[in-house]
Amino acid sequence: MIKLIDIEQALARANEISPKETTLRPSAVLVPVVEREQGLQLLLTQRTDHLRHHAGQISFPGGRMDKTDKDLIHTALRETHEEVGIPDQLINVLGKLPLQPTISGFMIQPVVAHIQEHYEMRLCEDEVADAFEVPLDFVLDPANQNHSYRDYRGKRYSVYSIPYQERNIWGATANIIVQFSKLIQTL
């Protein structure tokens, strides 16, 4: 069973990739870990069906960097508060995973954080249809991570998906989870 100390040690050893000059738009997501009696859980959201980008997909709380954000960690914290109502005071940032480029034009900075277990959610109904927790051990287990390829605009992309109950976690969210999994496996 993965413990918070394992995550902290892995993140301390992670090689942080510096953002290079790019045309991709800077953005950040929070990778929120919650400690429960049954083990660590990962908090995910499901986007509303009417959104222009990634409608209905499972995602981490997050979004594009605003001019008022001092850095990408601030972006992840601000977006988490806006989308699911969890204030900064209940969030302990543990570290960052490597940057994740997306085919939709974003460069995502995943920020791993421990969320205090007594958090209360207030969903932004315009952006978030649902929020739920999944066992961290389950999503980080390579046996639960399906790998395939997809063609998009003439290019072939590596895509991961992680089926969990009636949901399918895929795309950038699954890729971030797989990065996290590989980092934890180095312990």
C-alpha positions in Angstrom: 0.0 0.0 0.0 1.4 3.4 -1.0 1.9 5.9 1.8 2.2 9.7 1.7 5.9 9.4 2.7 6.5 7.3 -0.4 5.0 10.0 -2.6 7.1 12.7 -0.9 10.3 10.7 -1.4 9.5 9.9 -5.1 8.7 13.6 -5.8 11.9 14.7 -4.2 13.8 12.5 -6.6 11.8 13.5 -9.7 13.6 15.3 -12.5 11.6 18.4 -13.0 11.5 19.4 -16.7 11.9 23.1 -17.2 9.3 24.7 -19.6 11.0 25.4 -22.9 9.9 28.1 -25.2 6.7 26.7 -26.7 3.5 27.7 -28.4 1.6 25.5 -26.0 -0.5 27.4 -23.5 0.7 27.0 -19.8 -1.7 25.3 -17.5 -1.7 23.3 -14.3 -3.7 20.6 -12.6 -3.8 19.5 -9.0 -3.2 15.8 -8.5 -5.1 15.6 -5.1 -4.3 12.7 -2.8 -6.6 12.1 0.2 -5.7 9.8 3.1 -8.5 7.6 4.1 -8.8 4.6 6.5 -8.8 2.2 3.5 -5.7 3.9 2.0 -4.8 6.8 -0.2 -7.4 8.1 -2.6 -7.1 10.2 -5.7 -9.7 12.9 -6.2 -10.9 13.3 -9.8 -13.6 15.3 -11.5 -15.9 14.7 -14.4 -16.3 17.7 -16.7 -19.8 18.8 -17.7 -21.1 17.7 -21.1 -21.6 21.2 -22.5 -18.0 22.3 -22.3 -16.2 23.2 -25.6 -13.0 21.3 -24.7 -12.9 17.8 -23.2 -16.7 17.7 -22.4 -17.6 14.8 -20.1 -14.1 13.6 -19.6 -12.5 12.6 -16.3 -9.9 15.1 -15.2 -7.9 16.6 -12.4 -9.0 20.0 -11.1 -7.1 22.6 -13.1 -6.9 24.9 -16.1 -4.9 27.5 -18.0 -2.7 30.0 -16.2 -4.1 33.4 -15.7 -2.0 36.6 -15.9 -2.7 37.1 -12.2 -1.2 33.7 -11.2 2.3 34.0 -9.7 3.2 30.5 -10.9 1.7 27.2 -12.0 1.3 26.0 -8.5 -0.9 29.0 -7.9 -2.8 28.1 -11.0 -3.5 24.6 -9.8 -4.6 25.8 -6.3 -6.8 28.6 -7.8 -8.5 26.3 -10.3 -9.1 23.6 -7.6 -10.8 26.2 -5.4 -12.9 27.4 -8.4 -13.9 24.0 -9.6 -14.4 22.0 -6.4 -14.4 24.6 -3.7 -11.4 23.2 -1.7 -9.5 26.2 -0.2 -5.7 26.4 -0.1 -5.6 25.9 3.7 -6.7 22.3 3.2 -4.0 21.6 0.6 -0.4 20.7 1.2 1.6 20.8 -2.0 4.0 17.8 -2.1 5.8 18.5 -5.4 5.5 18.5 -9.2 5.4 15.8 -11.8 7.1 16.4 -15.3 5.3 18.7 -17.7 2.6 17.0 -19.8 2.0 18.4 -23.3 -1.4 17.8 -24.8 -2.6 17.5 -28.4 -5.2 20.2 -27.6 -2.4 22.8 -27.3 -1.7 22.9 -23.5 1.5 22.3 -21.5 0.2 21.0 -18.2 2.2 21.2 -14.9 0.8 18.4 -12.6 1.1 19.5 -9.0 0.8 16.6 -6.5 -0.8 17.6 -3.2 -2.2 16.1 0.0 -5.8 17.2 0.7 -7.0 17.1 4.3 -9.6 14.4 4.6 -12.3 16.6 6.1 -12.6 18.7 2.9 -16.1 19.7 1.6 -16.7 20.1 -2.0 -18.6 22.8 -3.7 -18.7 22.0 -7.4 -18.8 24.7 -10.0 -21.8 23.3 -11.8 -20.8 25.1 -15.1 -17.6 23.1 -15.3 -17.8 20.1 -13.1 -20.6 17.5 -13.3 -19.2 15.2 -10.6 -16.2 14.7 -8.3 -15.2 11.3 -6.8 -12.3 9.5 -5.2 -10.5 6.4 -6.6 -8.0 4.2 -4.8 -4.5 5.4 -5.5 -3.2 1.8 -5.4 -5.6 0.9 -8.1 -4.9 3.7 -10.6 -1.1 3.5 -10.1 -1.0 -0.3 -10.7 0.3 -0.9 -14.2 -2.0 -3.9 -14.6 -4.9 -1.4 -14.6 -3.4 0.9 -17.2 -4.3 0.1 -20.8 -2.0 1.3 -23.5 -3.0 1.9 -27.1 -2.4 4.3 -30.0 -4.7 6.8 -31.7 -4.3 8.7 -34.9 -5.2 12.4 -34.7 -4.6 14.9 -37.5 -2.2 12.7 -39.3 0.0 11.9 -36.2 0.0 8.7 -34.1 -0.2 9.3 -30.3 0.3 7.0 -27.4 -2.8 6.9 -25.2 -3.5 5.3 -21.8 -6.8 4.5 -20.3 -7.7 3.3 -16.8 -11.2 1.8 -16.5 -12.6 2.2 -13.0 -16.1 1.0 -12.2 -18.4 2.7 -14.7 -15.8 5.3 -15.6 -12.9 5.5 -18.0 -10.0 7.7 -17.1 -8.0 8.4 -20.3 -6.1 11.1 -22.3 -3.9 13.6 -20.4 -5.3 12.6 -17.0 -4.4 8.9 -17.5 -1.0 9.9 -18.9 -0.3 12.0 -15.8 -1.3 9.0 -13.6 1.0 6.7 -15.6 3.9 9.2 -15.1 3.1 9.3 -11.4 3.0 5.4 -11.3 6.4 5.1 -13.0 7.8 7.6 -10.5 6.4 5.6 -7.5 7.7 2.4 -8.9 11.2 3.7 -8.7 11.1 3.5 -4.9 
